[in-house]
Amino acid sequence: MARKAAIIQAEVRDAKARLLADDLLQATQALESELADEQAMNERRRALELGAGRLPGRLRSPLKKPYGRAYRDWRQRRRPGTPLRR
């Protein structure tokens, strides 16, 4: 009887080890896929940023100079009567 129990325990340990190995493989593949997606996204962002650098000045992002006249006007409309803080 003890021998049969030992065999069953060994089979259970083997099954658990196989399940853990499968889980590890799936997690590794998911991580590799996410890293590849992130790398592709970063490359795309860099390409867009380089392309944006070649745009004429009026088409560039207005966020590069947040204290321009439009921003000051917006701040004054947002808080009427409040002086602008820098």
Secondary structure, DSSP 8 states (H G I E B T S, - for coil): -HHHHHHHHHHHHHHHHHHHHHHHHHHHHHHHHHHHHHHHHHHHHHHHHHHHHTS-GGGS-GGGSTTSHHHHHHHHHHSTT-----
